[in-house]
Amino acid sequence: MTDLGTTIRAWRDRLAPAATGLPTRHGRRAAGLRREELAELAGVSVDYVVRLEQGRASTPSAQVTAALARALQLTPDERDHLFRLARLVPPADDRIADHIPPGVQRVVARLGDAAAAVFAPDWQLIWWNRTWAGLLGDPSELPPARRNFARDTFPLGDGGGDSDSKSGGDGGRGVARWPVTVLDAAATEVAVVSDLRRATGRFPRDRRLAALVRELREGNERFAELWAAGTVGAHREDRKVVEHPSVGPITVDCDTLTDGDAELKIVILTAAPGSEDETKVRLAAISPAPGRTG
């Protein structure tokens, strides 16, 4: 297949909704994804998907192409083919690719009621499920640049170092749309910086990662101090209290898994089984989206 629109349509037709975590409805005629479903998964408009498939749009940006590759659960070879059809250079192995392999997509789609998200090596949020959006707020309402956990942890112009510091404390700065208290903020700060340093060794030519590190070193004293220490490691776990505007405070455990060479971070937020917090997580997942506060 050499035509961008035809190729996208063929890959859409072959992907079952259940493989993406979408519910299977009775009486459904289409075996694969509908255009509106692909648009929702990729974070683009339905009209844009239509124009791509009809050949009226043929040069999507690298960000949109990567989002389509994730939504369609393409293999690395298929992703590279899609980039070339879009007249783009495929991501190099020593640069970050916002691509989620099919195996990872299957895992996160089957996590049930747990709040889950996938982050790139530079802590850029690239995928989340509905429970995550219900618990922390829908990240799609913000521009991609503000969906970065490292920026949330080290706000520009802030010296940091407060053990009771909050992420998203301005009522919805980034990954969390409302205040989230990290119970051991100092340990989390060290872990995030150490993880970013490790990523710079794995992806030495990635401009987005280099720009992020430079921005944080110049704009946040605490980050610069920790970066100078030279620690290398990974962020694995912490505990948070989410100040949910509809159901009240929710204490959750945050566990981070790393996927192979791509260094993707699978972040899962869960509450203690049988606890009031677990009930609140379920309520948050089905509560209507509250208006922004702050």
C-alpha positions as CSV (number, residue, x, y, z in Angstrom):
1,M,0.0,0.0,0.0
2,T,1.5,3.3,-1.1
3,D,-1.4,5.7,-0.5
4,L,-1.7,7.3,2.9
5,G,-5.5,7.4,3.1
6,T,-5.9,3.9,1.8
7,T,-3.4,2.6,4.2
8,I,-5.0,4.3,7.2
9,R,-8.4,2.9,6.2
10,A,-7.0,-0.6,5.8
11,W,-5.4,-0.5,9.3
12,R,-8.5,0.9,10.8
13,D,-10.7,-1.8,9.3
14,R,-8.5,-4.6,10.7
15,L,-8.4,-3.3,14.3
16,A,-11.2,-4.7,16.5
17,P,-12.7,-2.1,19.0
18,A,-12.2,-4.6,21.9
19,A,-8.4,-4.5,21.3
20,T,-8.4,-0.8,22.1
21,G,-10.5,-1.1,25.2
22,L,-13.7,0.2,23.5
23,P,-16.9,-1.6,24.3
24,T,-18.3,-4.0,21.8
25,R,-21.9,-3.2,21.0
26,H,-24.5,-5.6,19.6
27,G,-25.7,-5.0,16.0
28,R,-22.4,-3.4,15.1
29,R,-21.8,-3.7,11.3
30,A,-18.2,-2.5,11.1
31,A,-15.7,-5.2,12.2
32,G,-12.9,-2.6,12.7
33,L,-12.8,0.9,14.1
34,R,-15.2,3.6,13.0
35,R,-13.7,6.9,11.9
36,E,-15.0,8.6,15.0
37,E,-13.4,6.0,17.2
38,L,-10.0,6.4,15.5
39,A,-10.4,10.1,15.9
40,E,-11.1,9.8,19.6
41,L,-8.2,7.5,20.2
42,A,-5.8,9.6,18.3
43,G,-7.0,12.9,19.7
44,V,-7.9,14.5,16.3
45,S,-11.2,15.5,14.7
46,V,-13.4,13.1,12.8
47,D,-13.3,15.6,9.8
48,Y,-9.5,15.3,9.7
49,V,-9.6,11.5,9.6
50,V,-12.1,11.8,6.8
51,R,-9.9,14.2,4.9
52,L,-6.9,11.9,5.4
53,E,-8.7,8.8,4.1
54,Q,-10.1,10.7,1.1
55,G,-6.7,12.1,0.2
56,R,-7.7,15.7,0.9
57,A,-5.1,15.9,3.6
58,S,-1.8,14.2,3.0
59,T,0.8,15.8,5.2
60,P,-0.1,15.3,8.9
61,S,2.4,16.6,11.4
62,A,4.8,14.2,13.2
63,Q,2.8,14.5,16.4
64,V,-0.5,13.6,14.6
65,T,1.2,10.7,12.7
66,A,2.6,9.3,15.9
67,A,-0.9,9.6,17.5
68,L,-2.4,7.7,14.6
69,A,0.2,5.0,14.9
70,R,-0.6,4.6,18.6
71,A,-4.3,4.5,18.0
72,L,-4.0,1.9,15.2
73,Q,-1.6,-0.2,17.3
74,L,1.0,-0.3,14.5
75,T,4.2,-2.3,14.7
76,P,7.5,-0.3,14.6
77,D,7.8,-1.2,10.9
78,E,4.3,-0.1,10.1
79,R,4.8,3.1,12.1
80,D,7.9,3.9,10.0
81,H,5.9,3.2,6.8
82,L,3.1,5.5,8.0
83,F,5.7,8.3,8.7
84,R,7.2,7.9,5.2
85,L,3.7,8.0,3.6
86,A,3.2,11.3,5.4
87,R,6.5,12.5,4.0
88,L,8.2,12.5,7.4
89,V,11.4,10.9,8.7
90,P,10.6,8.0,11.0
91,P,11.8,8.3,14.6
92,A,15.4,7.2,15.0
93,D,16.3,4.5,17.6
94,D,18.3,7.0,19.7
95,R,15.4,9.5,19.8
96,I,12.1,9.3,21.7
97,A,9.2,7.9,19.7
98,D,5.7,8.5,21.1
99,H,4.7,5.0,19.9
100,I,3.0,2.4,22.1
101,P,3.7,-1.1,20.9
102,P,0.6,-3.4,20.5
103,G,1.6,-5.5,23.5
104,V,1.6,-2.5,25.8
105,Q,-1.7,-1.3,24.4
106,R,-3.2,-4.7,25.1
107,V,-1.9,-4.7,28.7
108,V,-3.2,-1.2,29.5
109,A,-6.5,-1.8,27.8
110,R,-7.1,-4.8,30.1
111,L,-6.3,-3.1,33.5
112,G,-10.0,-2.9,34.3
113,D,-11.1,-0.1,36.6
114,A,-7.5,0.9,37.5
115,A,-6.5,4.5,36.4
116,A,-3.6,4.0,33.9
117,A,-1.5,6.2,31.7
118,V,1.5,5.8,29.5
119,F,4.3,8.4,29.5
120,A,7.2,8.8,27.0
121,P,10.8,8.7,28.4
122,D,10.7,12.5,29.0
123,W,7.6,12.1,31.1
124,Q,5.3,13.4,28.3
125,L,1.8,11.9,28.7
126,I,0.9,10.1,25.5
127,W,-2.1,7.8,26.5
128,W,-4.6,7.6,29.4
129,N,-7.8,5.7,30.1
130,R,-11.2,6.9,31.2
131,T,-10.6,6.1,34.8
132,W,-7.4,8.2,34.8
133,A,-9.3,11.1,33.2
134,G,-12.1,10.8,35.8
135,L,-9.6,10.7,38.7
136,L,-7.2,13.4,37.7
137,G,-9.2,15.4,35.0
138,D,-9.1,15.0,31.2
139,P,-5.7,15.9,29.9
140,S,-7.1,16.3,26.3
141,E,-8.4,19.7,27.4
142,L,-4.8,21.0,27.6
143,P,-2.2,21.5,24.9
144,P,0.4,18.7,24.7
145,A,3.2,20.8,26.1
146,R,1.4,21.0,29.4
147,R,0.9,17.2,29.7
148,N,4.4,16.6,31.2
149,F,4.9,15.2,34.7
150,A,8.5,16.5,35.0
151,R,7.2,20.1,34.3
152,D,4.5,19.5,37.0
153,T,7.1,18.3,39.5
154,F,9.5,21.2,38.8
155,P,7.5,24.3,37.9
156,L,9.5,27.1,36.2
157,G,10.5,29.9,38.5
158,D,10.1,27.7,41.6
159,G,13.0,26.7,43.9
160,G,11.2,23.6,45.0
161,G,12.3,21.5,47.9
162,D,9.0,21.6,49.9
163,S,8.2,18.1,51.1
164,D,4.5,18.9,51.1
165,S,4.5,20.3,47.6
166,K,1.6,19.7,45.3
167,S,1.4,18.8,41.6
168,G,-1.3,20.7,39.7
169,G,-1.8,22.9,42.7
170,D,-3.0,25.8,40.7
171,G,-6.3,24.0,40.0
172,G,-5.2,22.2,36.8
173,R,-1.7,23.0,35.6
174,G,-0.9,19.9,33.7
175,V,-1.1,16.1,34.1
176,A,-3.4,16.6,37.1
177,R,-6.2,19.1,36.6
178,W,-6.7,19.6,40.3
179,P,-4.4,19.5,43.3
180,V,-2.5,16.3,44.0
181,T,-0.3,16.0,47.1
182,V,2.7,13.7,46.8
183,L,3.3,12.3,50.3
184,D,7.1,11.9,49.8
185,A,7.7,14.7,47.4
186,A,11.4,14.9,48.0
187,A,11.9,11.2,47.0
188,T,9.7,11.7,43.9
189,E,11.8,14.8,42.9
190,V,15.0,12.7,43.1
191,A,13.4,9.8,41.2
192,V,12.2,12.0,38.3
193,V,15.5,13.8,37.9
194,S,17.4,10.5,38.0
195,D,15.0,9.0,35.5
196,L,15.5,11.9,33.1
197,R,19.3,11.6,33.4
198,R,19.0,7.9,32.4
199,A,16.8,8.9,29.5
200,T,19.4,11.3,28.2
201,G,21.9,8.4,28.0
202,R,19.4,6.2,26.2
203,F,18.3,9.0,23.8
204,P,21.3,11.3,23.4
205,R,20.1,12.9,20.1
206,D,16.5,13.6,21.1
207,R,15.9,17.4,20.9
208,R,12.6,17.4,22.9
209,L,14.3,15.7,25.8
210,A,17.4,17.9,25.7
211,A,15.1,21.0,25.5
212,L,13.1,19.9,28.5
213,V,16.3,19.3,30.6
214,R,17.7,22.6,29.6
215,E,14.4,24.4,30.4
216,L,14.2,22.8,33.9
217,R,17.9,23.4,34.7
218,E,17.5,27.1,33.9
219,G,14.1,27.6,35.3
220,N,14.0,25.6,38.6
221,E,16.6,25.8,41.3
222,R,15.7,22.4,42.8
223,F,15.9,20.6,39.5
224,A,19.3,22.2,38.8
225,E,20.6,21.1,42.3
226,L,19.4,17.5,41.8
227,W,20.7,17.4,38.2
228,A,24.2,18.4,39.4
229,A,24.2,15.5,41.8
230,G,24.4,13.1,38.8
231,T,22.1,10.4,40.2
232,V,20.9,7.8,37.6
233,G,17.8,5.7,38.3
234,A,14.1,5.2,37.7
235,H,10.9,6.4,39.2
236,R,9.1,3.3,40.5
237,E,6.4,4.2,43.1
238,D,4.9,6.8,45.4
239,R,1.7,7.6,47.2
240,K,-0.5,10.6,46.4
241,V,-3.7,12.3,47.7
242,V,-5.9,13.5,44.9
243,E,-8.2,16.4,45.9
244,H,-11.0,15.4,43.7
245,P,-13.6,18.2,43.3
246,S,-16.6,15.9,43.2
247,V,-15.9,13.0,45.6
248,G,-13.2,14.6,48.0
249,P,-9.7,13.5,48.8
250,I,-8.6,10.1,47.5
251,T,-5.4,8.3,48.6
252,V,-3.8,6.2,45.8
253,D,-0.7,4.2,45.3
254,C,1.3,5.1,42.2
255,D,3.3,2.3,40.6
256,T,5.4,2.7,37.5
257,L,6.5,0.0,35.1
258,T,9.0,0.5,32.3
259,D,8.6,-1.1,28.9
260,G,11.8,-2.4,27.3
261,D,14.1,-0.4,25.0
262,A,11.4,2.2,24.3
263,E,11.6,3.2,28.0
264,L,7.9,3.9,28.0
265,K,6.5,4.4,31.5
266,I,3.2,2.6,32.4
267,V,1.8,4.4,35.4
268,I,-1.0,2.8,37.4
269,L,-3.0,4.5,40.2
270,T,-4.9,2.2,42.6
271,A,-6.5,2.4,46.0
272,A,-6.3,-0.2,48.8
273,P,-8.8,-3.0,48.0
274,G,-12.1,-2.7,49.9
275,S,-11.2,0.8,51.2
276,E,-13.3,4.0,51.0
277,D,-10.6,5.3,48.6
278,E,-11.3,2.5,46.2
279,T,-15.0,3.4,46.2
280,K,-14.1,7.0,45.6
281,V,-11.9,6.1,42.6
282,R,-14.9,4.3,41.1
283,L,-17.2,7.2,41.7
284,A,-14.6,9.6,40.2
285,A,-14.5,7.5,37.1
286,I,-18.2,7.9,36.5
287,S,-18.8,11.4,37.9
288,P,-19.6,14.2,35.4
289,A,-16.5,16.3,34.6
290,P,-16.6,19.2,37.0
291,G,-15.7,22.7,35.9
292,R,-12.2,23.9,36.4
293,T,-11.4,25.4,39.8
294,G,-8.9,27.9,41.0
